[in-house]
Amino acid sequence: MPVEVLVQKAREARAETIVLTDINNSTAIPVFVDECNKNSIKPVGGIEFRNGNDLCYIGIARNNKGMQELNDFLSNLNFENKPVPFPAPRFSESYIIYPLNNVPSSRGLFDNERIGVRPAELNRLISMPGKRNQMVALHPITFSDKEDIFIHRNFRAVDNNILLSHLKDSYCAGEDEFFRDKNDDILSNHKDLKDNTLSLLNDCSLNFDLKGLKNKKLYSASRNDDRMLLEKLAWDGMIYRYGKNNTEAKKRIKHELEIIDKLGFSSYFLITWDIVRYSMARGFYHIGRGSGANSVVAYCLKITNVDPIDLNLYFERFINPKRSSPPDFDIDYSWKERDEVIDYIFRRYGYRHTALLGTINTFRGKSIVRELGKVHGLPKEEIDALINNPSEANRNDITETIFNIGLKITDFPNMRSIHAGGILISEEPITCYTALDMPPKGFPTTQWDMYTAEEIGFEKLDILSQRGIGHIKETAELVLHNRGIDVDVHAIQKFKKDEKVKAYLRDGETKGCFYVESPGMRGLLKKLKCDNYTTLVAASSIIRPGVARSGMMKQYIFRFHNPDKFEYLHPIMKEQLSETFGVMVYQEDVLKICHHFAGLDLADADTLRRAMSGKYRSKQEMQRIVDRFFSLCRERGYDEKLINEVWRQIESFAGYSFSKAHSASYAVESFQSLYLKAHYPLEFMVGVINNFGGFYRTWVYVHEARRYGATIMLPCVNKSVYKTTIYGADIYLGFIHIISLESKIAMSIEEIRKAQGPYSGLEDFVARVNPGLEQLILLIKAGAFRFTGKTKAVLLWEAHMILNRAKHEETKPLFTPAVKNFTLPQLEHGKVEDFYDEVELFGFPVTMSWFDVLETSFRGEVTARNLCSYTGRKIRMVGHLVTVKYIKTIKNDWMNFGCFIDEEGSFFDTVHFAQSLNNYPFKGSGTYLLLGKVVEDFGFPSLEVEKMAKLPVKGDSRY
């Protein structure tokens, strides 16, 4: 039962006090206390401790300190990965209830320990007169109605990973675990038991302050010290960012500092500054993004790199006097450095007061059918068929049961996990509010999620990771090593004015660049002829699905090029959205329209915006604000058609929108990537390859490096390192790219070479590295010994002979046999064989292209660079598939957008409508012949495909 249902059932049963004791967790306690208080029921908290299916005992907290005591006990068990000990240790502020069938025999009961007697066990009390004073009534509640029992049994089978038919009764709750009416007094003949129970309950109470802030209140010794320190840092930072005499900056800083101090958020800014200061001292790059970039103070503290004055970002989107919860900073780090930053936070602010934020994964979609299918005994093939084609699969009583239960358990909790980057830094120990898990990540993690955290007064600090930062930093290091140039990647103002960067943006030459490399984004940049920071900030938001789905992306592009050829929906829309041509592009635009058009106050408007983006859980509150939006619009006399259109735009857009500050932060990182690609393309592509992150697969970035003039070299045991490296214009692929090569061997090749010098040949390599035959064969087939001048076939023969000889030498013969000399016949090995070796070992060809192995010599009538010249004409093109995007049409049919490269290495885009796709579907990776019409949209050409066929390739003659 959800907590709300549980409390409602208790109210219907006229319960005055109820105790919540979930199994091995206290996830629901804060929400439970709040619901009980709303319904005038006294809440008591606790935890039921189990080892698997075996109930050890139940802990019931006498007060908040007792709840912390139980949370600490469970957390320590989780940290040490230990089972629940039996009997229980002594607790000072909690009661322990043992089940009647599992009372400790090794010692007597402590004064805080009781024996729980269930209704069905009351008749056993006749034979146990001596312990009656230590007994209490125990009546667990699990079900709201009879239908819940079967659902519960399915869950228990899933949890135990067994067939439903193998489920034991002891694995499940008792079938009498329903609420009883207050008048149904089963203890009427057991006054002592009743008195003991009431006495225990009367001694227990639990309360949470759900309104006060729970984050760490102070950074320094006092609130006043925090205020003065923040002022000092902000004014010093202003000189660095704006100079000494910027009037607007002074005005904004003074205004922000007043609000920050008034709302008590100085410590939050200082803690974030402290984290950023540490990471910068370590040489780590970071990106501060999200609504925090609306703050000039955050900009001056180097938390963010977005200038709010330059972009006219208003501080009230981040913090306003009506906002009771703290602000929310998102700080991105490289995936390689993020854990070190998190480790610093835990060590700096203490493990008792710091925790990662948990999440709760729920049952949804395919996972429901798969889990229920297993417990109902369906074979994997039938489960797959049910998931892939539910309408065509074999349907029977079992499958109908699965689908019926599946509908009922959708969104039920499944398992606890970790939030992508949320961290809480608490004033009180975290266990005052929750027990903690210890996932493999190695940091304490809350059992409840971000919604509960917010409801009880926490605001998370997001320490996130992304690979874009990693490739920026690595590129700068490669440029210094390869060219001796020390690049300042933080010179954003310089990058914004760089003509080469502007040209790359305009031409969509952005592959590998953070957030602007996808086919859709490259197309948008070309359509907008984007060559400046402001337009890129807008593009970073309108590329989001909500804007495209509402049709407003196309509207924005048209209005961008034709500012005098459209009409605003209403004068207020022109007044508030003139910067974006009447289109809601940013989250702030939703706030503006809700506030200025409808008349919602800023607090309600922000709640609506957050609810639509999935960051607010109360559906009732959401509906209240939606109803108020419509009623206020009607009060203002707006036409119903106008109201509905404005709401349609808000609704379709808000769930996918960025804040303007968020888009601006992404655009800063995009400019950093673009500058590096424009001026140091080879080092940049190596940086992207080595960080294994981006829209495309590795082969696309290797191809892009070659397009910019690099010579791509296969791995070499005397030149390559674990990751890809560069010497001048020669890029040597790293050993990490050889599929199935063990990382230990791959890393030792470089380490041994550095310590002892280059390898003289195959035999020397085997003697020093001792790779084993299988690993040696992988290296030979990958071309890593080509410096010897021998063919792969010869090297493979030698590898077998060397390793076989080494085996025989382990046992010395009594008489040394005569040495035999073998002469190998001429062994042939062609380029096509190399092609197949490379595809097998790397996933892509290196010494040849995909086009080199086609059986046909036809390469298309038109190349991608000439596509615009053929607008409106039907043509044939040949392209190797890069990526496919799947989209559902209004009619619920599938259509595709494809991306290909031609023989010259240039990219082109295709559109595949449903009718064409049904007759000519994609058939996996490969090179395709495409027939279609060239269409153009704001200067961006694409091919509307009518027919396509995957082209045959030359076979591997060895097989």
Solvent accessible surface area in square Angstrom, and as a share of the most:
residue,aa,sasa,rsa
1,M,73,0.32
2,P,76,0.48
3,V,21,0.12
4,E,90,0.40
5,V,56,0.32
6,L,22,0.11
7,V,1,0.00
8,Q,81,0.36
9,K,61,0.26
10,A,0,0.00
11,R,134,0.49
12,E,108,0.48
13,A,13,0.10
14,R,123,0.45
15,A,27,0.21
16,E,114,0.51
17,T,34,0.20
18,I,19,0.10
19,V,49,0.28
20,L,18,0.09
21,T,32,0.19
22,D,48,0.25
23,I,91,0.46
24,N,46,0.24
25,N,25,0.13
26,S,2,0.01
27,T,22,0.13
28,A,20,0.15
29,I,3,0.02
30,P,0,0.00
31,V,27,0.16
32,F,0,0.00
33,V,0,0.00
34,D,41,0.21
35,E,27,0.12
36,C,0,0.00
37,N,77,0.39
38,K,136,0.58
39,N,26,0.13
40,S,107,0.69
41,I,9,0.04
42,K,65,0.27
43,P,10,0.06
44,V,0,0.00
45,G,0,0.00
46,G,0,0.00
47,I,0,0.00
48,E,19,0.09
49,F,0,0.00
50,R,50,0.18
51,N,52,0.27
52,G,68,0.65
53,N,32,0.16
54,D,99,0.51
55,L,25,0.12
56,C,8,0.05
57,Y,0,0.00
58,I,9,0.05
59,G,0,0.00
60,I,17,0.09
61,A,1,0.01
62,R,73,0.27
63,N,49,0.25
64,N,63,0.32
65,K,133,0.56
66,G,0,0.00
67,M,2,0.01
68,Q,33,0.15
69,E,39,0.17
70,L,0,0.00
71,N,1,0.00
72,D,38,0.20
73,F,27,0.11
74,L,5,0.02
75,S,2,0.01
76,N,79,0.40
77,L,20,0.10
78,N,46,0.23
79,F,70,0.29
80,E,100,0.45
81,N,137,0.70
82,K,119,0.50
83,P,98,0.62
84,V,12,0.07
85,P,55,0.34
86,F,84,0.35
87,P,34,0.21
88,A,3,0.02
89,P,56,0.35
90,R,150,0.55
91,F,12,0.05
92,S,82,0.53
93,E,35,0.16
94,S,0,0.00
95,Y,23,0.09
96,I,0,0.00
97,I,3,0.01
98,Y,0,0.00
99,P,11,0.07
100,L,10,0.05
101,N,120,0.61
102,N,52,0.27
103,V,36,0.21
104,P,11,0.07
105,S,116,0.75
106,S,93,0.60
107,R,63,0.23
108,G,57,0.55
109,L,35,0.18
110,F,46,0.19
111,D,117,0.61
112,N,16,0.08
113,E,0,0.00
114,R,52,0.19
115,I,0,0.00
116,G,0,0.00
117,V,2,0.01
118,R,70,0.25
119,P,23,0.15
120,A,86,0.66
121,E,30,0.13
122,L,24,0.12
123,N,112,0.57
124,R,111,0.41
125,L,1,0.00
126,I,149,0.76
127,S,93,0.60
128,M,46,0.20
129,P,99,0.63
130,G,70,0.67
131,K,88,0.37
132,R,56,0.20
133,N,110,0.56
134,Q,51,0.23
135,M,0,0.00
136,V,6,0.04
137,A,30,0.23
138,L,22,0.11
139,H,51,0.23
140,P,33,0.21
141,I,48,0.24
142,T,44,0.25
143,F,4,0.02
144,S,27,0.17
145,D,70,0.36
146,K,150,0.63
147,E,98,0.44
148,D,33,0.17
149,I,22,0.11
150,F,85,0.35
151,I,18,0.09
152,H,33,0.15
153,R,57,0.21
154,N,2,0.01
155,F,45,0.19
156,R,48,0.17
157,A,0,0.00
158,V,28,0.16
159,D,101,0.52
160,N,40,0.20
161,N,119,0.61
162,I,48,0.24
163,L,67,0.33
164,L,31,0.15
165,S,99,0.64
166,H,117,0.52
167,L,15,0.07
168,K,119,0.50
169,D,115,0.60
170,S,82,0.53
171,Y,56,0.21
172,C,24,0.15
173,A,25,0.19
174,G,31,0.30
175,E,109,0.49
176,D,66,0.34
177,E,8,0.04
178,F,40,0.17
179,F,48,0.20
180,R,86,0.32
181,D,61,0.32
182,K,115,0.49
183,N,115,0.59
184,D,69,0.36
185,D,61,0.32
186,I,58,0.29
187,L,21,0.10
188,S,79,0.51
189,N,135,0.69
190,H,33,0.15
191,K,145,0.62
192,D,53,0.28
193,L,1,0.01
194,K,74,0.31
195,D,64,0.33
196,N,32,0.16
197,T,24,0.14
198,L,86,0.43
199,S,69,0.45
200,L,10,0.05
201,L,34,0.17
202,N,114,0.58
203,D,56,0.29
204,C,1,0.01
205,S,59,0.38
206,L,7,0.03
207,N,96,0.49
208,F,16,0.07
209,D,86,0.45
210,L,44,0.22
211,K,190,0.80
212,G,26,0.25
213,L,58,0.29
214,K,15,0.07
215,N,17,0.09
216,K,60,0.26
217,K,117,0.50
218,L,61,0.30
219,Y,34,0.13
220,S,44,0.28
221,A,86,0.67
222,S,41,0.27
223,R,125,0.45
224,N,74,0.38
225,D,50,0.26
226,D,2,0.01
227,R,76,0.28
228,M,96,0.43
229,L,57,0.28
230,L,2,0.01
231,E,53,0.24
232,K,121,0.51
233,L,34,0.17
234,A,0,0.00
235,W,88,0.31
236,D,66,0.34
237,G,9,0.09
238,M,7,0.03
239,I,85,0.43
240,Y,143,0.54
241,R,54,0.20
242,Y,39,0.15
243,G,29,0.28
244,K,137,0.58
245,N,132,0.68
246,N,47,0.24
247,T,109,0.63
248,E,77,0.35
249,A,0,0.00
250,K,84,0.36
251,K,143,0.61
252,R,35,0.13
253,I,0,0.00
254,K,122,0.52
255,H,75,0.33
256,E,0,0.00
257,L,17,0.08
258,E,97,0.44
259,I,16,0.08
260,I,0,0.00
261,D,39,0.20
262,K,145,0.61
263,L,38,0.19
264,G,27,0.26
265,F,4,0.02
266,S,5,0.03
267,S,5,0.03
268,Y,17,0.07
269,F,0,0.00
270,L,0,0.00
271,I,9,0.05
272,T,1,0.01
273,W,33,0.12
274,D,1,0.00
275,I,0,0.00
276,V,1,0.00
277,R,118,0.43
278,Y,49,0.19
279,S,0,0.00
280,M,82,0.36
281,A,89,0.69
282,R,112,0.41
283,G,36,0.35
284,F,14,0.06
285,Y,44,0.17
286,H,12,0.05
287,I,9,0.04
288,G,2,0.02
289,R,27,0.10
290,G,4,0.04
291,S,14,0.09
292,G,0,0.00
293,A,0,0.00
294,N,0,0.00
295,S,0,0.00
296,V,0,0.00
297,V,0,0.00
298,A,0,0.00
299,Y,16,0.06
300,C,4,0.03
301,L,9,0.04
302,K,67,0.28
303,I,0,0.00
304,T,0,0.00
305,N,32,0.17
306,V,2,0.01
307,D,25,0.13
308,P,0,0.00
309,I,46,0.23
310,D,86,0.45
311,L,11,0.05
312,N,122,0.62
313,L,3,0.01
314,Y,64,0.24
315,F,3,0.01
316,E,50,0.22
317,R,16,0.06
318,F,0,0.00
319,I,0,0.00
320,N,16,0.08
321,P,77,0.48
322,K,130,0.55
323,R,38,0.14
324,S,92,0.60
325,S,26,0.17
326,P,3,0.02
327,P,0,0.00
328,D,28,0.15
329,F,1,0.00
330,D,20,0.10
331,I,1,0.00
332,D,3,0.01
333,Y,0,0.00
334,S,1,0.01
335,W,95,0.33
336,K,89,0.38
337,E,15,0.07
338,R,31,0.11
339,D,65,0.33
340,E,73,0.33
341,V,0,0.00
342,I,1,0.00
343,D,41,0.21
344,Y,46,0.17
345,I,0,0.00
346,F,0,0.00
347,R,172,0.63
348,R,98,0.36
349,Y,19,0.07
350,G,27,0.26
351,Y,94,0.36
352,R,139,0.51
353,H,55,0.24
354,T,0,0.00
355,A,0,0.00
356,L,5,0.03
357,L,1,0.00
358,G,1,0.01
359,T,35,0.20
360,I,50,0.25
361,N,66,0.34
362,T,47,0.28
363,F,8,0.03
364,R,154,0.56
365,G,56,0.54
366,K,136,0.58
367,S,46,0.30
368,I,9,0.05
369,V,17,0.10
370,R,89,0.32
371,E,50,0.22
372,L,2,0.01
373,G,0,0.00
374,K,94,0.40
375,V,6,0.03
376,H,34,0.15
377,G,44,0.42
378,L,19,0.09
379,P,66,0.42
380,K,133,0.56
381,E,129,0.58
382,E,65,0.29
383,I,4,0.02
384,D,36,0.19
385,A,41,0.32
386,L,4,0.02
387,I,23,0.12
388,N,102,0.53
389,N,76,0.39
390,P,57,0.36
391,S,99,0.64
392,E,142,0.64
393,A,16,0.12
394,N,105,0.54
395,R,98,0.36
396,N,58,0.30
397,D,121,0.63
398,I,74,0.37
399,T,1,0.01
400,E,70,0.31
401,T,42,0.24
402,I,1,0.00
403,F,49,0.20
404,N,81,0.42
405,I,8,0.04
406,G,8,0.08
407,L,143,0.71
408,K,90,0.38
409,I,2,0.01
410,T,61,0.35
411,D,73,0.38
412,F,70,0.29
413,P,92,0.58
414,N,52,0.27
415,M,114,0.51
416,R,97,0.36
417,S,45,0.29
418,I,52,0.27
419,H,30,0.13
420,A,74,0.58
421,G,3,0.03
422,G,1,0.01
423,I,1,0.00
424,L,0,0.00
425,I,10,0.05
426,S,2,0.01
427,E,62,0.28
428,E,84,0.38
429,P,17,0.11
430,I,1,0.00
431,T,9,0.05
432,C,28,0.17
433,Y,19,0.07
434,T,0,0.00
435,A,0,0.00
436,L,6,0.03
437,D,23,0.12
438,M,62,0.28
439,P,26,0.16
440,P,144,0.91
441,K,76,0.32
442,G,41,0.39
443,F,19,0.08
444,P,2,0.01
445,T,2,0.01
446,T,2,0.01
447,Q,0,0.00
448,W,1,0.00
449,D,15,0.08
450,M,38,0.17
451,Y,61,0.23
452,T,7,0.04
453,A,3,0.03
454,E,45,0.20
455,E,81,0.36
456,I,2,0.01
457,G,11,0.10
458,F,2,0.01
459,E,14,0.06
460,K,23,0.10
461,L,6,0.03
462,D,10,0.05
463,I,0,0.00
464,L,26,0.13
465,S,47,0.30
466,Q,30,0.13
467,R,88,0.32
468,G,7,0.07
469,I,3,0.01
470,G,1,0.01
471,H,7,0.03
472,I,3,0.02
473,K,39,0.16
474,E,17,0.08
475,T,0,0.00
476,A,10,0.08
477,E,92,0.41
478,L,23,0.11
479,V,0,0.00
480,L,93,0.46
481,H,144,0.64
482,N,38,0.20
483,R,109,0.40
484,G,59,0.56
485,I,73,0.37
486,D,121,0.63
487,V,18,0.11
488,D,85,0.44
489,V,2,0.01
490,H,90,0.40
491,A,28,0.22
492,I,15,0.08
493,Q,95,0.42
494,K,117,0.50
495,F,2,0.01
496,K,31,0.13
497,K,146,0.62
498,D,25,0.13
499,E,122,0.55
500,K,96,0.41
501,V,0,0.00
502,K,50,0.21
503,A,29,0.23
504,Y,31,0.12
505,L,0,0.00
506,R,93,0.34
507,D,86,0.44
508,G,2,0.02
509,E,37,0.16
510,T,0,0.00
511,K,6,0.02
512,G,3,0.03
513,C,0,0.00
514,F,33,0.14
515,Y,60,0.23
516,V,0,0.00
517,E,13,0.06
518,S,26,0.17
519,P,22,0.14
520,G,43,0.42
521,M,3,0.01
522,R,7,0.03
523,G,4,0.04
524,L,4,0.02
525,L,0,0.00
526,K,63,0.27
527,K,37,0.16
528,L,1,0.01
529,K,114,0.48
530,C,1,0.01
531,D,42,0.22
532,N,58,0.30
533,Y,15,0.06
534,T,75,0.44
535,T,10,0.06
536,L,0,0.00
537,V,1,0.00
538,A,5,0.04
539,A,0,0.00
540,S,0,0.00
541,S,0,0.00
542,I,0,0.00
543,I,42,0.21
544,R,69,0.25
545,P,61,0.38
546,G,0,0.00
547,V,1,0.00
548,A,45,0.35
549,R,168,0.61
550,S,13,0.08
551,G,36,0.34
552,M,18,0.08
553,M,43,0.19
554,K,125,0.53
555,Q,70,0.31
556,Y,7,0.03
557,I,4,0.02
558,F,71,0.30
559,R,27,0.10
560,F,57,0.24
561,H,67,0.30
562,N,31,0.16
563,P,75,0.47
564,D,136,0.70
565,K,142,0.60
566,F,38,0.16
567,E,156,0.70
568,Y,54,0.21
569,L,74,0.37
570,H,41,0.18
571,P,101,0.63
572,I,34,0.17
573,M,2,0.01
574,K,116,0.49
575,E,123,0.55
576,Q,33,0.15
577,L,1,0.01
578,S,61,0.39
579,E,93,0.42
580,T,6,0.04
581,F,40,0.17
582,G,5,0.05
583,V,0,0.00
584,M,5,0.02
585,V,0,0.00
586,Y,8,0.03
587,Q,15,0.07
588,E,6,0.03
589,D,5,0.02
590,V,0,0.00
591,L,6,0.03
592,K,53,0.23
593,I,0,0.00
594,C,0,0.00
595,H,60,0.27
596,H,75,0.33
597,F,0,0.00
598,A,0,0.00
599,G,25,0.24
600,L,0,0.00
601,D,59,0.30
602,L,59,0.29
603,A,38,0.30
604,D,20,0.10
605,A,0,0.00
606,D,21,0.11
607,T,23,0.13
608,L,0,0.00
609,R,10,0.04
610,R,37,0.13
611,A,17,0.13
612,M,30,0.13
613,S,29,0.18
614,G,42,0.40
615,K,90,0.38
616,Y,67,0.25
617,R,105,0.38
618,S,43,0.28
619,K,168,0.71
620,Q,147,0.65
621,E,50,0.23
622,M,49,0.22
623,Q,98,0.43
624,R,106,0.39
625,I,0,0.00
626,V,18,0.11
627,D,79,0.41
628,R,105,0.38
629,F,0,0.00
630,F,32,0.13
631,S,46,0.30
632,L,22,0.11
633,C,0,0.00
634,R,125,0.45
635,E,135,0.60
636,R,118,0.43
637,G,63,0.60
638,Y,31,0.12
639,D,92,0.48
640,E,79,0.36
641,K,166,0.70
642,L,31,0.16
643,I,0,0.00
644,N,79,0.41
645,E,49,0.22
646,V,0,0.00
647,W,25,0.09
648,R,97,0.36
649,Q,10,0.05
650,I,0,0.00
651,E,101,0.45
652,S,32,0.20
653,F,5,0.02
654,A,0,0.00
655,G,33,0.32
656,Y,79,0.30
657,S,7,0.04
658,F,16,0.07
659,S,5,0.03
660,K,14,0.06
661,A,0,0.00
662,H,28,0.12
663,S,0,0.00
664,A,0,0.00
665,S,1,0.01
666,Y,26,0.10
667,A,0,0.00
668,V,3,0.02
669,E,0,0.00
670,S,0,0.00
671,F,0,0.00
672,Q,6,0.03
673,S,0,0.00
674,L,0,0.00
675,Y,16,0.06
676,L,1,0.00
677,K,0,0.00
678,A,2,0.01
679,H,58,0.26
680,Y,24,0.09
681,P,23,0.14
682,L,17,0.08
683,E,1,0.00
684,F,0,0.00
685,M,0,0.00
686,V,0,0.00
687,G,0,0.00
688,V,2,0.01
689,I,3,0.01
690,N,3,0.01
691,N,1,0.00
692,F,86,0.36
693,G,17,0.16
694,G,49,0.47
695,F,106,0.44
696,Y,17,0.06
697,R,133,0.49
698,T,34,0.20
699,W,18,0.06
700,V,1,0.00
701,Y,7,0.02
702,V,3,0.02
703,H,27,0.12
704,E,0,0.00
705,A,0,0.00
706,R,95,0.35
707,R,89,0.32
708,Y,54,0.20
709,G,53,0.51
710,A,7,0.06
711,T,68,0.40
712,I,18,0.09
713,M,52,0.23
714,L,15,0.07
715,P,0,0.00
716,C,8,0.05
717,V,0,0.00
718,N,36,0.19
719,K,90,0.38
720,S,0,0.00
721,V,33,0.19
722,Y,53,0.20
723,K,58,0.25
724,T,3,0.02
725,T,20,0.12
726,I,2,0.01
727,Y,87,0.33
728,G,49,0.47
729,A,50,0.39
730,D,49,0.25
731,I,0,0.00
732,Y,18,0.07
733,L,0,0.00
734,G,0,0.00
735,F,1,0.00
736,I,59,0.30
737,H,18,0.08
738,I,3,0.02
739,I,92,0.47
740,S,79,0.51
741,L,19,0.09
742,E,95,0.43
743,S,57,0.37
744,K,163,0.69
745,I,21,0.11
746,A,1,0.01
747,M,83,0.37
748,S,24,0.16
749,I,0,0.00
750,E,29,0.13
751,E,107,0.48
752,I,35,0.18
753,R,30,0.11
754,K,153,0.65
755,A,85,0.66
756,Q,120,0.53
757,G,23,0.22
758,P,99,0.62
759,Y,5,0.02
760,S,96,0.62
761,G,13,0.13
762,L,8,0.04
763,E,93,0.42
764,D,40,0.21
765,F,0,0.00
766,V,13,0.07
767,A,83,0.65
768,R,58,0.21
769,V,14,0.08
770,N,113,0.58
771,P,9,0.06
772,G,32,0.31
773,L,66,0.33
774,E,124,0.56
775,Q,11,0.05
776,L,0,0.00
777,I,45,0.23
778,L,23,0.12
779,L,0,0.00
780,I,1,0.01
781,K,35,0.15
782,A,1,0.00
783,G,6,0.06
784,A,0,0.00
785,F,1,0.00
786,R,88,0.32
787,F,78,0.32
788,T,39,0.23
789,G,72,0.69
790,K,92,0.39
791,T,63,0.37
792,K,25,0.11
793,A,19,0.15
794,V,36,0.21
795,L,4,0.02
796,L,48,0.24
797,W,129,0.45
798,E,40,0.18
799,A,0,0.00
800,H,72,0.32
801,M,80,0.36
802,I,18,0.09
803,L,26,0.13
804,N,73,0.37
805,R,106,0.39
806,A,47,0.36
807,K,139,0.59
808,H,136,0.61
809,E,102,0.46
810,E,142,0.64
811,T,104,0.61
812,K,176,0.75
813,P,84,0.53
814,L,161,0.80
815,F,164,0.68
816,T,126,0.73
817,P,92,0.58
818,A,92,0.72
819,V,133,0.76
820,K,155,0.65
821,N,143,0.74
822,F,146,0.61
823,T,133,0.77
824,L,58,0.29
825,P,93,0.58
826,Q,167,0.74
827,L,43,0.21
828,E,161,0.72
829,H,58,0.26
830,G,33,0.32
831,K,152,0.65
832,V,35,0.20
833,E,24,0.11
834,D,33,0.17
835,F,9,0.04
836,Y,56,0.21
837,D,1,0.01
838,E,1,0.00
839,V,46,0.26
840,E,100,0.45
841,L,3,0.02
842,F,13,0.05
843,G,40,0.39
844,F,9,0.04
845,P,10,0.06
846,V,3,0.02
847,T,81,0.47
848,M,28,0.12
849,S,44,0.28
850,W,42,0.15
851,F,6,0.02
852,D,69,0.36
853,V,1,0.01
854,L,6,0.03
855,E,108,0.49
856,T,47,0.27
857,S,102,0.66
858,F,68,0.28
859,R,62,0.23
860,G,21,0.20
861,E,96,0.43
862,V,10,0.06
863,T,37,0.21
864,A,13,0.10
865,R,169,0.62
866,N,62,0.32
867,L,2,0.01
868,C,64,0.39
869,S,89,0.57
870,Y,57,0.22
871,T,64,0.37
872,G,51,0.49
873,R,139,0.51
874,K,118,0.50
875,I,6,0.03
876,R,95,0.35
877,M,0,0.00
878,V,3,0.02
879,G,0,0.00
880,H,2,0.01
881,L,14,0.07
882,V,5,0.03
883,T,35,0.21
884,V,33,0.19
885,K,120,0.51
886,Y,134,0.51
887,I,58,0.29
888,K,90,0.38
889,T,42,0.24
890,I,185,0.94
891,K,171,0.72
892,N,105,0.54
893,D,63,0.33
894,W,132,0.46
895,M,20,0.09
896,N,2,0.01
897,F,83,0.34
898,G,3,0.03
899,C,0,0.00
900,F,0,0.00
901,I,6,0.03
902,D,5,0.03
903,E,93,0.42
904,E,84,0.38
905,G,4,0.04
906,S,27,0.17
907,F,29,0.12
908,F,6,0.03
909,D,18,0.09
910,T,1,0.00
911,V,19,0.11
912,H,1,0.00
913,F,100,0.42
914,A,22,0.17
915,Q,145,0.65
916,S,14,0.09
917,L,21,0.10
918,N,121,0.62
919,N,98,0.50
920,Y,74,0.28
921,P,62,0.39
922,F,32,0.13
923,K,136,0.57
924,G,43,0.42
925,S,63,0.41
926,G,12,0.11
927,T,5,0.03
928,Y,2,0.01
929,L,45,0.23
930,L,0,0.00
931,L,46,0.23
932,G,0,0.00
933,K,82,0.35
934,V,1,0.00
935,V,42,0.24
936,E,77,0.35
937,D,43,0.22
938,F,61,0.25
939,G,40,0.38
940,F,21,0.09
941,P,23,0.14
942,S,13,0.08
943,L,0,0.00
944,E,51,0.23
945,V,6,0.04
946,E,72,0.32
947,K,100,0.42
948,M,13,0.06
949,A,55,0.42
950,K,86,0.36
951,L,26,0.13
952,P,79,0.50
953,V,67,0.39
954,K,86,0.36
955,G,57,0.55
956,D,20,0.11
957,S,94,0.60
958,R,94,0.34
959,Y,198,0.75
